[in-house]
Amino acid sequence: MDYTTAQASLAASSSVGGALMTAPARIGMIADGDAYFRMAVGAVLERQFGFTNIIETGSMDDALERLGEHPSIDLALFDPSTAGVRTHANLRTIRECFPKTKVAVISASSERRNILLALEAGVHGYVLKNSNVTGLVGALQTIFDGGIHVPPVLAEISCDTLNTYANNEPLARAGRAEVTSWQELEPASPLTSRQQEVLDLLVQGKTNKEIALSLGLGEGTVKIHMAAIFRYFGVNNRAAAAVAGARPYPNRRHNLIAAT
């Protein structure tokens, strides 16, 4: 969906969008590397759903900071190709830290594996980028109405699956590659650069307040990063995370920051 198409379609339905503009103020956030796509989706949210503030960001780290600053965000849309969003654990952390925020993935990928991974993370919907404006509006309406939007492609059965059935293999075996756990399906999910900085300071014994001051973040944002770090290492407290962070771990950018 390009920006010009979105604007033309929205102009044709301005009477509908105008009626919805009387709704209470709503804040949306779009995390996507394509500025024009962010503008197009933002236009849909403003004209069709009465959103008054659209926050645009190009990375997961920035998105987490914006969520920390605006905990009342109504809808957060993430493109998995955006820096840091590939780590589905971050989406799950956002769902846990901001239970009132509707979280959805908007992606160019229609692969069943990617859709199932996103749904397992707890998102409220998975929207395909090739949807037209009507399709996007319908998907978002489902999410706002309390449902979970799943693209119709998920119901399609591939030729490989049909061949499996023809060979009388059990259904569970046929779908095993698509429903196994995150650990089996995903390579080691790297922490974002900001989360690695937070972890390095945690290992040095810094408190959340000290970390926030060192990195120029709000304490609420630091807590969100901490939750993601706990999930990454499979721990539930700061001490265990510090111990794990002091050891080598996959995709580590550098050794610990020298204590000052």
ChimeraX attribute file (.defattr): number of C-alpha atoms within 10 A of each C-alpha:
attribute: neighborCount
match mode: 1-to-1
recipient: residues
	/A:1	16
	/A:2	16
	/A:3	18
	/A:4	11
	/A:5	13
	/A:6	20
	/A:7	17
	/A:8	11
	/A:9	15
	/A:10	20
	/A:11	13
	/A:12	10
	/A:13	12
	/A:14	13
	/A:15	12
	/A:16	14
	/A:17	19
	/A:18	14
	/A:19	13
	/A:20	16
	/A:21	16
	/A:22	10
	/A:23	11
	/A:24	10
	/A:25	11
	/A:26	17
	/A:27	21
	/A:28	22
	/A:29	24
	/A:30	26
	/A:31	26
	/A:32	25
	/A:33	18
	/A:34	12
	/A:35	14
	/A:36	14
	/A:37	17
	/A:38	23
	/A:39	18
	/A:40	18
	/A:41	21
	/A:42	23
	/A:43	19
	/A:44	24
	/A:45	24
	/A:46	21
	/A:47	22
	/A:48	22
	/A:49	22
	/A:50	21
	/A:51	22
	/A:52	16
	/A:53	15
	/A:54	21
	/A:55	17
	/A:56	21
	/A:57	21
	/A:58	21
	/A:59	20
	/A:60	25
	/A:61	20
	/A:62	16
	/A:63	24
	/A:64	20
	/A:65	18
	/A:66	17
	/A:67	22
	/A:68	21
	/A:69	15
	/A:70	14
	/A:71	15
	/A:72	14
	/A:73	22
	/A:74	18
	/A:75	22
	/A:76	22
	/A:77	24
	/A:78	26
	/A:79	27
	/A:80	23
	/A:81	18
	/A:82	16
	/A:83	18
	/A:84	23
	/A:85	22
	/A:86	19
	/A:87	21
	/A:88	21
	/A:89	23
	/A:90	26
	/A:91	26
	/A:92	21
	/A:93	21
	/A:94	23
	/A:95	18
	/A:96	14
	/A:97	18
	/A:98	18
	/A:99	10
	/A:100	13
	/A:101	20
	/A:102	21
	/A:103	25
	/A:104	26
	/A:105	24
	/A:106	22
	/A:107	19
	/A:108	14
	/A:109	17
	/A:110	17
	/A:111	11
	/A:112	17
	/A:113	17
	/A:114	18
	/A:115	22
	/A:116	18
	/A:117	20
	/A:118	22
	/A:119	21
	/A:120	16
	/A:121	17
	/A:122	19
	/A:123	23
	/A:124	24
	/A:125	24
	/A:126	28
	/A:127	25
	/A:128	23
	/A:129	18
	/A:130	15
	/A:131	16
	/A:132	15
	/A:133	20
	/A:134	13
	/A:135	15
	/A:136	20
	/A:137	17
	/A:138	14
	/A:139	22
	/A:140	25
	/A:141	16
	/A:142	16
	/A:143	20
	/A:144	16
	/A:145	8
	/A:146	10
	/A:147	13
	/A:148	19
	/A:149	20
	/A:150	18
	/A:151	17
	/A:152	9
	/A:153	12
	/A:154	13
	/A:155	9
	/A:156	9
	/A:157	10
	/A:158	9
	/A:159	9
	/A:160	10
	/A:161	16
	/A:162	12
	/A:163	12
	/A:164	16
	/A:165	14
	/A:166	9
	/A:167	9
	/A:168	10
	/A:169	12
	/A:170	11
	/A:171	11
	/A:172	10
	/A:173	12
	/A:174	17
	/A:175	12
	/A:176	11
	/A:177	12
	/A:178	17
	/A:179	16
	/A:180	13
	/A:181	12
	/A:182	16
	/A:183	9
	/A:184	10
	/A:185	14
	/A:186	14
	/A:187	10
	/A:188	14
	/A:189	17
	/A:190	18
	/A:191	22
	/A:192	24
	/A:193	15
	/A:194	17
	/A:195	19
	/A:196	20
	/A:197	19
	/A:198	23
	/A:199	27
	/A:200	22
	/A:201	24
	/A:202	22
	/A:203	20
	/A:204	16
	/A:205	15
	/A:206	16
	/A:207	14
	/A:208	20
	/A:209	14
	/A:210	15
	/A:211	21
	/A:212	19
	/A:213	12
	/A:214	13
	/A:215	13
	/A:216	10
	/A:217	17
	/A:218	16
	/A:219	18
	/A:220	19
	/A:221	20
	/A:222	24
	/A:223	17
	/A:224	22
	/A:225	26
	/A:226	22
	/A:227	23
	/A:228	23
	/A:229	28
	/A:230	20
	/A:231	16
	/A:232	17
	/A:233	13
	/A:234	12
	/A:235	15
	/A:236	13
	/A:237	12
	/A:238	18
	/A:239	13
	/A:240	14
	/A:241	21
	/A:242	20
	/A:243	11
	/A:244	18
	/A:245	20
	/A:246	15
	/A:247	9
	/A:248	10
	/A:249	12
	/A:250	10
	/A:251	11
	/A:252	14
	/A:253	13
	/A:254	10
	/A:255	10
	/A:256	17
	/A:257	13
	/A:258	8
	/A:259	10
	/A:260	4
